[in-house]
Amino acid sequence: MGNLKIGSIVSVIDQKDAMHQQIGAVVYYDKKREKILVRFGGVQQLYYDLNQLQEY
């Protein structure tokens, strides 16, 4: 999970992703899959790899 933690505010930097440049909050880390769950706007949430995110 790098230096991100639950509650960190992040921006999606993956240009191929539909949520590119959107800002969200880290809400969960799936250790088994090594994916970070990011919530956008309180309702929508998606899983990302660490290299797809940047701390805001």
All heavy atoms as a GROMACS GRO file, in nm:
protein
  457
    1MET      N    1   0.083  -0.119   0.000
    1MET     CA    2   0.000   0.000   0.000
    1MET      C    3   0.086   0.125   0.000
    1MET      O    4   0.035   0.234   0.003
    1MET     CB    5  -0.093  -0.005   0.121
    1MET     CG    6  -0.216   0.077   0.100
    1MET     SD    7  -0.344   0.033   0.215
    1MET     CE    8  -0.370   0.188   0.292
    2GLY      N    9   0.218   0.104  -0.004
    2GLY     CA   10   0.308   0.219  -0.010
    2GLY      C   11   0.294   0.306   0.113
    2GLY      O   12   0.280   0.257   0.224
    3ASN      N   13   0.296   0.437   0.095
    3ASN     CA   14   0.281   0.528   0.208
    3ASN      C   15   0.136   0.577   0.220
    3ASN      O   16   0.109   0.669   0.295
    3ASN     CB   17   0.379   0.646   0.198
    3ASN     CG   18   0.376   0.713   0.062
    3ASN    OD1   19   0.327   0.656  -0.034
    3ASN    ND2   20   0.428   0.832   0.054
    4LEU      N   21   0.043   0.513   0.149
    4LEU     CA   22  -0.099   0.544   0.165
    4LEU      C   23  -0.154   0.467   0.283
    4LEU      O   24  -0.104   0.362   0.319
    4LEU     CB   25  -0.176   0.504   0.038
    4LEU     CG   26  -0.139   0.573  -0.091
    4LEU    CD1   27  -0.221   0.518  -0.206
    4LEU    CD2   28  -0.159   0.723  -0.079
    5LYS      N   29  -0.259   0.521   0.343
    5LYS     CA   30  -0.326   0.453   0.453
    5LYS      C   31  -0.476   0.482   0.443
    5LYS      O   32  -0.517   0.567   0.364
    5LYS     CB   33  -0.268   0.496   0.587
    5LYS     CG   34  -0.274   0.645   0.611
    5LYS     CD   35  -0.203   0.682   0.738
    5LYS     CE   36  -0.203   0.834   0.750
    5LYS     NZ   37  -0.078   0.888   0.790
    6ILE      N   38  -0.555   0.413   0.522
    6ILE     CA   39  -0.698   0.436   0.524
    6ILE      C   40  -0.722   0.583   0.558
    6ILE      O   41  -0.666   0.636   0.654
    6ILE     CB   42  -0.768   0.345   0.628
    6ILE    CG1   43  -0.737   0.198   0.603
    6ILE    CG2   44  -0.919   0.372   0.629
    6ILE    CD1   45  -0.777   0.144   0.470
    7GLY      N   46  -0.803   0.650   0.477
    7GLY     CA   47  -0.831   0.792   0.497
    7GLY      C   48  -0.748   0.883   0.410
    7GLY      O   49  -0.779   1.002   0.400
    8SER      N   50  -0.644   0.832   0.344
    8SER     CA   51  -0.562   0.914   0.255
    8SER      C   52  -0.646   0.962   0.137
    8SER      O   53  -0.729   0.888   0.084
    8SER     CB   54  -0.444   0.835   0.200
    8SER     OG   55  -0.352   0.802   0.299
    9ILE      N   56  -0.625   1.086   0.098
    9ILE     CA   57  -0.693   1.142  -0.019
    9ILE      C   58  -0.601   1.120  -0.138
    9ILE      O   59  -0.483   1.155  -0.134
    9ILE     CB   60  -0.723   1.292   0.000
    9ILE    CG1   61  -0.806   1.314   0.127
    9ILE    CG2   62  -0.795   1.348  -0.123
    9ILE    CD1   63  -0.939   1.245   0.130
   10VAL      N   64  -0.657   1.062  -0.245
   10VAL     CA   65  -0.577   1.026  -0.362
   10VAL      C   66  -0.642   1.077  -0.491
   10VAL      O   67  -0.761   1.106  -0.494
   10VAL     CB   68  -0.557   0.872  -0.371
   10VAL    CG1   69  -0.475   0.820  -0.255
   10VAL    CG2   70  -0.690   0.800  -0.379
   11SER      N   71  -0.561   1.082  -0.594
   11SER     CA   72  -0.605   1.116  -0.729
   11SER      C   73  -0.569   1.000  -0.821
   11SER      O   74  -0.462   0.941  -0.806
   11SER     CB   75  -0.537   1.244  -0.775
   11SER     OG   76  -0.570   1.273  -0.908
   12VAL      N   77  -0.657   0.968  -0.915
   12VAL     CA   78  -0.630   0.860  -1.010
   12VAL      C   79  -0.542   0.916  -1.122
   12VAL      O   80  -0.580   1.012  -1.188
   12VAL     CB   81  -0.762   0.803  -1.068
   12VAL    CG1   82  -0.733   0.694  -1.168
   12VAL    CG2   83  -0.851   0.753  -0.956
   13ILE      N   84  -0.424   0.855  -1.141
   13ILE     CA   85  -0.331   0.905  -1.243
   13ILE      C   86  -0.326   0.817  -1.366
   13ILE      O   87  -0.260   0.852  -1.463
   13ILE     CB   88  -0.189   0.924  -1.184
   13ILE    CG1   89  -0.134   0.793  -1.130
   13ILE    CG2   90  -0.189   1.032  -1.078
   13ILE    CD1   91   0.012   0.799  -1.089
   14ASP      N   92  -0.398   0.704  -1.365
   14ASP     CA   93  -0.401   0.615  -1.480
   14ASP      C   94  -0.485   0.679  -1.591
   14ASP      O   95  -0.606   0.692  -1.579
   14ASP     CB   96  -0.462   0.480  -1.439
   14ASP     CG   97  -0.459   0.378  -1.550
   14ASP    OD1   98  -0.424   0.412  -1.664
   14ASP    OD2   99  -0.495   0.261  -1.523
   15GLN      N  100  -0.420   0.718  -1.702
   15GLN     CA  101  -0.489   0.790  -1.808
   15GLN      C  102  -0.590   0.704  -1.883
   15GLN      O  103  -0.679   0.757  -1.949
   15GLN     CB  104  -0.387   0.850  -1.905
   15GLN     CG  105  -0.304   0.957  -1.840
   15GLN     CD  106  -0.219   1.033  -1.939
   15GLN    OE1  107  -0.232   1.015  -2.059
   15GLN    NE2  108  -0.134   1.119  -1.888
   16LYS      N  109  -0.579   0.572  -1.873
   16LYS     CA  110  -0.673   0.483  -1.940
   16LYS      C  111  -0.799   0.458  -1.858
   16LYS      O  112  -0.895   0.402  -1.908
   16LYS     CB  113  -0.605   0.350  -1.972
   16LYS     CG  114  -0.490   0.363  -2.069
   16LYS     CD  115  -0.423   0.230  -2.091
   16LYS     CE  116  -0.300   0.247  -2.180
   16LYS     NZ  117  -0.227   0.122  -2.195
   17ASP      N  118  -0.797   0.499  -1.732
   17ASP     CA  119  -0.910   0.474  -1.642
   17ASP      C  120  -1.017   0.583  -1.658
   17ASP      O  121  -0.985   0.700  -1.676
   17ASP     CB  122  -0.859   0.473  -1.497
   17ASP     CG  123  -0.962   0.417  -1.402
   17ASP    OD1  124  -1.055   0.491  -1.367
   17ASP    OD2  125  -0.948   0.299  -1.363
   18ALA      N  126  -1.142   0.544  -1.651
   18ALA     CA  127  -1.254   0.639  -1.664
   18ALA      C  128  -1.255   0.743  -1.553
   18ALA      O  129  -1.310   0.852  -1.570
   18ALA     CB  130  -1.386   0.563  -1.666
   19MET      N  131  -1.194   0.712  -1.440
   19MET     CA  132  -1.191   0.805  -1.326
   19MET      C  133  -1.063   0.889  -1.323
   19MET      O  134  -1.031   0.949  -1.220
   19MET     CB  135  -1.206   0.727  -1.196
   19MET     CG  136  -1.336   0.651  -1.184
   19MET     SD  137  -1.482   0.756  -1.191
   19MET     CE  138  -1.482   0.824  -1.028
   20HIS      N  139  -0.993   0.898  -1.435
   20HIS     CA  140  -0.868   0.974  -1.445
   20HIS      C  141  -0.887   1.115  -1.388
   20HIS      O  142  -0.984   1.183  -1.421
   20HIS     CB  143  -0.822   0.981  -1.591
   20HIS     CG  144  -0.700   1.063  -1.612
   20HIS    ND1  145  -0.578   1.030  -1.556
   20HIS    CD2  146  -0.679   1.177  -1.682
   20HIS    CE1  147  -0.488   1.120  -1.592
   20HIS    NE2  148  -0.548   1.210  -1.668
   21GLN      N  149  -0.796   1.156  -1.303
   21GLN     CA  150  -0.791   1.287  -1.237
   21GLN      C  151  -0.902   1.309  -1.136
   21GLN      O  152  -0.917   1.419  -1.084
   21GLN     CB  153  -0.790   1.401  -1.340
   21GLN     CG  154  -0.665   1.403  -1.424
   21GLN     CD  155  -0.659   1.521  -1.517
   21GLN    OE1  156  -0.761   1.578  -1.555
   21GLN    NE2  157  -0.539   1.561  -1.553
   22GLN      N  158  -0.979   1.206  -1.103
   22GLN     CA  159  -1.080   1.219  -0.998
   22GLN      C  160  -1.014   1.202  -0.862
   22GLN      O  161  -0.915   1.132  -0.848
   22GLN     CB  162  -1.190   1.115  -1.016
   22GLN     CG  163  -1.269   1.132  -1.144
   22GLN     CD  164  -1.344   1.263  -1.147
   22GLN    OE1  165  -1.412   1.300  -1.052
   22GLN    NE2  166  -1.331   1.335  -1.257
   23ILE      N  167  -1.072   1.265  -0.762
   23ILE     CA  168  -1.018   1.262  -0.626
   23ILE      C  169  -1.110   1.177  -0.538
   23ILE      O  170  -1.232   1.189  -0.546
   23ILE     CB  171  -1.005   1.404  -0.570
   23ILE    CG1  172  -0.906   1.483  -0.656
   23ILE    CG2  173  -0.961   1.401  -0.424
   23ILE    CD1  174  -0.905   1.630  -0.628
   24GLY      N  175  -1.049   1.090  -0.458
   24GLY     CA  176  -1.125   1.004  -0.369
   24GLY      C  177  -1.047   0.974  -0.242
   24GLY      O  178  -0.934   1.019  -0.225
   25ALA      N  179  -1.108   0.895  -0.156
   25ALA     CA  180  -1.047   0.859  -0.028
   25ALA      C  181  -1.025   0.708  -0.021
   25ALA      O  182  -1.112   0.631  -0.063
   25ALA     CB  183  -1.136   0.903   0.088
   26VAL      N  184  -0.911   0.668   0.032
   26VAL     CA  185  -0.881   0.526   0.052
   26VAL      C  186  -0.966   0.476   0.168
   26VAL      O  187  -0.964   0.534   0.277
   26VAL     CB  188  -0.731   0.505   0.083
   26VAL    CG1  189  -0.703   0.359   0.117
   26VAL    CG2  190  -0.645   0.551  -0.034
   27VAL      N  191  -1.043   0.368   0.143
   27VAL     CA  192  -1.130   0.316   0.249
   27VAL      C  193  -1.096   0.173   0.289
   27VAL      O  194  -1.143   0.126   0.393
   27VAL     CB  195  -1.279   0.324   0.208
   27VAL    CG1  196  -1.323   0.469   0.198
   27VAL    CG2  197  -1.307   0.251   0.079
   28TYR      N  198  -1.016   0.101   0.208
   28TYR     CA  199  -0.986  -0.039   0.240
   28TYR      C  200  -0.865  -0.084   0.159
   28TYR      O  201  -0.841  -0.034   0.048
   28TYR     CB  202  -1.107  -0.126   0.204
   28TYR     CG  203  -1.089  -0.274   0.230
   28TYR    CD1  204  -1.085  -0.325   0.358
   28TYR    CD2  205  -1.075  -0.362   0.124
   28TYR    CE1  206  -1.068  -0.461   0.382
   28TYR    CE2  207  -1.058  -0.498   0.145
   28TYR     CZ  208  -1.055  -0.547   0.275
   28TYR     OH  209  -1.037  -0.680   0.296
   29TYR      N  210  -0.790  -0.180   0.215
   29TYR     CA  211  -0.679  -0.242   0.142
   29TYR      C  212  -0.698  -0.392   0.143
   29TYR      O  213  -0.703  -0.454   0.250
   29TYR     CB  214  -0.545  -0.204   0.205
   29TYR     CG  215  -0.426  -0.269   0.137
   29TYR    CD1  216  -0.398  -0.241   0.004
   29TYR    CD2  217  -0.346  -0.358   0.203
   29TYR    CE1  218  -0.291  -0.300  -0.061
   29TYR    CE2  219  -0.238  -0.418   0.140
   29TYR     CZ  220  -0.212  -0.388   0.009
   29TYR     OH  221  -0.106  -0.447  -0.055
   30ASP      N  222  -0.709  -0.453   0.027
   30ASP     CA  223  -0.725  -0.598   0.013
   30ASP      C  224  -0.585  -0.659   0.002
   30ASP      O  225  -0.523  -0.653  -0.105
   30ASP     CB  226  -0.809  -0.628  -0.111
   30ASP     CG  227  -0.839  -0.776  -0.128
   30ASP    OD1  228  -0.770  -0.859  -0.066
   30ASP    OD2  229  -0.931  -0.808  -0.205
   31LYS      N  230  -0.535  -0.714   0.110
   31LYS     CA  231  -0.399  -0.769   0.113
   31LYS      C  232  -0.382  -0.887   0.018
   31LYS      O  233  -0.278  -0.902  -0.045
   31LYS     CB  234  -0.362  -0.813   0.255
   31LYS     CG  235  -0.349  -0.700   0.351
   31LYS     CD  236  -0.315  -0.749   0.490
   31LYS     CE  237  -0.315  -0.634   0.587
   31LYS     NZ  238  -0.292  -0.679   0.724
   32LYS      N  239  -0.483  -0.970   0.007
   32LYS     CA  240  -0.475  -1.090  -0.077
   32LYS      C  241  -0.456  -1.052  -0.225
   32LYS      O  242  -0.373  -1.110  -0.293
   32LYS     CB  243  -0.601  -1.174  -0.061
   32LYS     CG  244  -0.592  -1.311  -0.127
   32LYS     CD  245  -0.719  -1.392  -0.107
   32LYS     CE  246  -0.717  -1.454   0.032
   32LYS     NZ  247  -0.829  -1.547   0.054
   33ARG      N  248  -0.531  -0.956  -0.272
   33ARG     CA  249  -0.524  -0.913  -0.413
   33ARG      C  250  -0.429  -0.794  -0.433
   33ARG      O  251  -0.403  -0.753  -0.546
   33ARG     CB  252  -0.662  -0.874  -0.463
   33ARG     CG  253  -0.758  -0.991  -0.468
   33ARG     CD  254  -0.899  -0.952  -0.505
   33ARG     NE  255  -0.907  -0.838  -0.594
   33ARG     CZ  256  -1.011  -0.756  -0.601
   33ARG    NH1  257  -1.115  -0.772  -0.525
   33ARG    NH2  258  -1.010  -0.655  -0.684
   34GLU      N  259  -0.382  -0.734  -0.322
   34GLU     CA  260  -0.298  -0.615  -0.326
   34GLU      C  261  -0.364  -0.501  -0.403
   34GLU      O  262  -0.304  -0.436  -0.488
   34GLU     CB  263  -0.159  -0.646  -0.383
   34GLU     CG  264  -0.079  -0.742  -0.296
   34GLU     CD  265   0.062  -0.764  -0.344
   34GLU    OE1  266   0.103  -0.701  -0.444
   34GLU    OE2  267   0.132  -0.844  -0.281
   35LYS      N  268  -0.491  -0.477  -0.370
   35LYS     CA  269  -0.570  -0.371  -0.433
   35LYS      C  270  -0.616  -0.273  -0.326
   35LYS      O  271  -0.643  -0.309  -0.212
   35LYS     CB  272  -0.694  -0.428  -0.503
   35LYS     CG  273  -0.663  -0.523  -0.616
   35LYS     CD  274  -0.627  -0.448  -0.741
   35LYS     CE  275  -0.613  -0.543  -0.859
   35LYS     NZ  276  -0.594  -0.475  -0.982
   36ILE      N  277  -0.629  -0.147  -0.367
   36ILE     CA  278  -0.671  -0.039  -0.278
   36ILE      C  279  -0.811   0.005  -0.320
   36ILE      O  280  -0.833   0.038  -0.437
   36ILE     CB  281  -0.573   0.079  -0.286
   36ILE    CG1  282  -0.433   0.033  -0.247
   36ILE    CG2  283  -0.620   0.195  -0.201
   36ILE    CD1  284  -0.323   0.131  -0.283
   37LEU      N  285  -0.904   0.006  -0.225
   37LEU     CA  286  -1.040   0.049  -0.254
   37LEU      C  287  -1.051   0.199  -0.229
   37LEU      O  288  -1.020   0.247  -0.120
   37LEU     CB  289  -1.140  -0.026  -0.165
   37LEU     CG  290  -1.288   0.001  -0.190
   37LEU    CD1  291  -1.328  -0.039  -0.332
   37LEU    CD2  292  -1.373  -0.072  -0.088
   38VAL      N  293  -1.093   0.271  -0.334
   38VAL     CA  294  -1.106   0.418  -0.326
   38VAL      C  295  -1.252   0.454  -0.344
   38VAL      O  296  -1.319   0.406  -0.435
   38VAL     CB  297  -1.020   0.486  -0.436
   38VAL    CG1  298  -1.038   0.637  -0.432
   38VAL    CG2  299  -0.874   0.448  -0.422
   39ARG      N  300  -1.302   0.540  -0.256
   39ARG     CA  301  -1.441   0.587  -0.263
   39ARG      C  302  -1.444   0.729  -0.319
   39ARG      O  303  -1.371   0.816  -0.275
   39ARG     CB  304  -1.505   0.584  -0.125
   39ARG     CG  305  -1.652   0.625  -0.128
   39ARG     CD  306  -1.719   0.603   0.004
   39ARG     NE  307  -1.722   0.461   0.033
   39ARG     CZ  308  -1.729   0.411   0.155
   39ARG    NH1  309  -1.732   0.491   0.260
   39ARG    NH2  310  -1.733   0.281   0.174
   40PHE      N  311  -1.530   0.749  -0.417
   40PHE     CA  312  -1.548   0.879  -0.482
   40PHE      C  313  -1.687   0.933  -0.448
   40PHE      O  314  -1.786   0.866  -0.471
   40PHE     CB  315  -1.538   0.865  -0.634
   40PHE     CG  316  -1.409   0.805  -0.682
   40PHE    CD1  317  -1.399   0.669  -0.707
   40PHE    CD2  318  -1.297   0.884  -0.701
   40PHE    CE1  319  -1.281   0.613  -0.752
   40PHE    CE2  320  -1.178   0.829  -0.745
   40PHE     CZ  321  -1.170   0.693  -0.770
   41GLY      N  322  -1.693   1.054  -0.397
   41GLY     CA  323  -1.821   1.119  -0.373
   41GLY      C  324  -1.915   1.050  -0.276
   41GLY      O  325  -2.035   1.073  -0.282
   42GLY      N  326  -1.867   0.965  -0.192
   42GLY     CA  327  -1.948   0.903  -0.090
   42GLY      C  328  -2.026   0.780  -0.133
   42GLY      O  329  -2.077   0.708  -0.050
   43VAL      N  330  -2.037   0.751  -0.264
   43VAL     CA  331  -2.117   0.638  -0.309
   43VAL      C  332  -2.036   0.542  -0.396
   43VAL      O  333  -2.030   0.423  -0.368
   43VAL     CB  334  -2.242   0.686  -0.387
   43VAL    CG1  335  -2.323   0.568  -0.436
   43VAL    CG2  336  -2.328   0.776  -0.301
   44GLN      N  337  -1.976   0.592  -0.501
   44GLN     CA  338  -1.903   0.507  -0.594
   44GLN      C  339  -1.766   0.470  -0.538
   44GLN      O  340  -1.695   0.555  -0.484
   44GLN     CB  341  -1.884   0.578  -0.727
   44GLN     CG  342  -1.822   0.490  -0.833
   44GLN     CD  343  -1.817   0.557  -0.968
   44GLN    OE1  344  -1.829   0.678  -0.979
   44GLN    NE2  345  -1.798   0.480  -1.072
   45GLN      N  346  -1.730   0.342  -0.551
   45GLN     CA  347  -1.599   0.298  -0.505
   45GLN      C  348  -1.544   0.193  -0.599
   45GLN      O  349  -1.617   0.110  -0.651
   45GLN     CB  350  -1.604   0.249  -0.361
   45GLN     CG  351  -1.709   0.147  -0.331
   45GLN     CD  352  -1.722   0.120  -0.182
   45GLN    OE1  353  -1.694   0.206  -0.099
   45GLN    NE2  354  -1.763   0.000  -0.148
   46LEU      N  355  -1.413   0.200  -0.624
   46LEU     CA  356  -1.345   0.112  -0.717
   46LEU      C  357  -1.210   0.069  -0.659
   46LEU      O  358  -1.150   0.142  -0.580
   46LEU     CB  359  -1.321   0.184  -0.851
   46LEU     CG  360  -1.446   0.231  -0.924
   46LEU    CD1  361  -1.409   0.329  -1.033
   46LEU    CD2  362  -1.521   0.113  -0.982
   47TYR      N  363  -1.162  -0.048  -0.703
   47TYR     CA  364  -1.032  -0.099  -0.662
   47TYR      C  365  -0.925  -0.054  -0.760
   47TYR      O  366  -0.947  -0.052  -0.881
   47TYR     CB  367  -1.033  -0.252  -0.657
   47TYR     CG  368  -1.098  -0.308  -0.534
   47TYR    CD1  369  -1.229  -0.350  -0.535
   47TYR    CD2  370  -1.025  -0.319  -0.415
   47TYR    CE1  371  -1.289  -0.403  -0.422
   47TYR    CE2  372  -1.084  -0.371  -0.302
   47TYR     CZ  373  -1.215  -0.413  -0.305
   47TYR     OH  374  -1.273  -0.464  -0.192
   48TYR      N  375  -0.806  -0.021  -0.706
   48TYR     CA  376  -0.692   0.024  -0.786
   48TYR      C  377  -0.563  -0.039  -0.737
   48TYR      O  378  -0.551  -0.075  -0.621
   48TYR     CB  379  -0.677   0.176  -0.778
   48TYR     CG  380  -0.785   0.251  -0.851
   48TYR    CD1  381  -0.898   0.296  -0.784
   48TYR    CD2  382  -0.776   0.275  -0.987
   48TYR    CE1  383  -0.998   0.362  -0.850
   48TYR    CE2  384  -0.875   0.341  -1.054
   48TYR     CZ  385  -0.987   0.385  -0.986
   48TYR     OH  386  -1.087   0.450  -1.054
   49ASP      N  387  -0.465  -0.047  -0.828
   49ASP     CA  388  -0.329  -0.082  -0.792
   49ASP      C  389  -0.260   0.045  -0.741
   49ASP      O  390  -0.300   0.157  -0.778
   49ASP     CB  391  -0.251  -0.135  -0.913
   49ASP     CG  392  -0.301  -0.271  -0.960
   49ASP    OD1  393  -0.335  -0.353  -0.873
   49ASP    OD2  394  -0.304  -0.292  -1.081
   50LEU      N  395  -0.156   0.028  -0.663
   50LEU     CA  396  -0.084   0.143  -0.609
   50LEU      C  397  -0.030   0.234  -0.719
   50LEU      O  398  -0.034   0.355  -0.707
   50LEU     CB  399   0.032   0.094  -0.520
   50LEU     CG  400   0.117   0.203  -0.455
   50LEU    CD1  401   0.034   0.292  -0.365
   50LEU    CD2  402   0.231   0.142  -0.377
   51ASN      N  403   0.015   0.176  -0.831
   51ASN     CA  404   0.074   0.258  -0.939
   51ASN      C  405  -0.031   0.338  -1.016
   51ASN      O  406   0.005   0.420  -1.101
   51ASN     CB  407   0.157   0.171  -1.034
   51ASN     CG  408   0.074   0.068  -1.107
   51ASN    OD1  409  -0.043   0.046  -1.076
   51ASN    ND2  410   0.136   0.004  -1.204
   52GLN      N  411  -0.159   0.319  -0.988
   52GLN     CA  412  -0.265   0.395  -1.055
   52GLN      C  413  -0.306   0.518  -0.974
   52GLN      O  414  -0.385   0.599  -1.021
   52GLN     CB  415  -0.389   0.307  -1.075
   52GLN     CG  416  -0.368   0.194  -1.173
   52GLN     CD  417  -0.493   0.110  -1.183
   52GLN    OE1  418  -0.525   0.035  -1.092
   52GLN    NE2  419  -0.563   0.122  -1.294
   53LEU      N  420  -0.251   0.532  -0.854
   53LEU     CA  421  -0.292   0.639  -0.763
   53LEU      C  422  -0.176   0.728  -0.723
   53LEU      O  423  -0.060   0.686  -0.726
   53LEU     CB  424  -0.352   0.578  -0.636
   53LEU     CG  425  -0.472   0.487  -0.653
   53LEU    CD1  426  -0.505   0.420  -0.521
   53LEU    CD2  427  -0.590   0.563  -0.708
   54GLN      N  428  -0.210   0.849  -0.687
   54GLN     CA  429  -0.112   0.946  -0.636
   54GLN      C  430  -0.176   1.018  -0.520
   54GLN      O  431  -0.294   1.057  -0.528
   54GLN     CB  432  -0.078   1.045  -0.747
   54GLN     CG  433   0.012   1.158  -0.705
   54GLN     CD  434   0.038   1.253  -0.820
   54GLN    OE1  435   0.028   1.216  -0.937
   54GLN    NE2  436   0.069   1.376  -0.788
   55GLU      N  437  -0.100   1.036  -0.412
   55GLU     CA  438  -0.154   1.109  -0.297
   55GLU      C  439  -0.184   1.252  -0.339
   55GLU      O  440  -0.103   1.316  -0.407
   55GLU     CB  441  -0.057   1.104  -0.180
   55GLU     CG  442  -0.121   1.148  -0.051
   55GLU     CD  443  -0.046   1.103   0.071
   55GLU    OE1  444   0.068   1.056   0.060
   55GLU    OE2  445  -0.104   1.114   0.180
   56TYR      N  446  -0.298   1.302  -0.298
   56TYR     CA  447  -0.343   1.436  -0.340
   56TYR      C  448  -0.287   1.543  -0.250
   56TYR      O  449  -0.270   1.530  -0.135
   56TYR     CB  450  -0.496   1.442  -0.339
   56TYR     CG  451  -0.552   1.570  -0.390
   56TYR    CD1  452  -0.545   1.602  -0.524
   56TYR    CD2  453  -0.614   1.660  -0.304
   56TYR    CE1  454  -0.599   1.720  -0.573
   56TYR    CE2  455  -0.668   1.778  -0.351
   56TYR     CZ  456  -0.660   1.807  -0.486
   56TYR     OH  457  -0.712   1.925  -0.532
   0.00000   0.00000   0.00000
